[in-house]
C-alpha cells in the first residue's frame, strides 16, 4: 500500500492508483506524480490543479517521473495543464514522448 500526500496529509491507497505530492518552495510549486494517471485519478489531479494558489508568482512544475500509465483523459488533462502554464517534466521514454506530443502541439 502506498500513500497520497495532499498538502502534507498522507492518505492510504492501493496499487494501481496515483500518488500526488505537492511541494512548495520559493522557486516553484512541484506536483510530483507516481502511479497511473487514469480513471478517477485524472479528476483528482484536475482537482489539485484547480486548488493551486494562482497568486503565487512561482511557476508550477508537474513531475511525471513516477507515472507508469497515462490514459487518453490523462493526456488531455496534461495538455490543459501545459496550456495553463505548467511545466511538464519526465525522464522515462513513455512520459517524455507524451510531453513532447503536448509541447509540440501534436494530437494527444
Beta strands, then each sheet from edge to edge (+ up, - down):
strand 1: 2-6
strand 2: 9-13
strand 3: 18-24
strand 4: 28-37
strand 5: 59-70
strand 6: 87-89
sheet 1: 1+ 2-
sheet 2: 3+ 4- 5- 6-
end
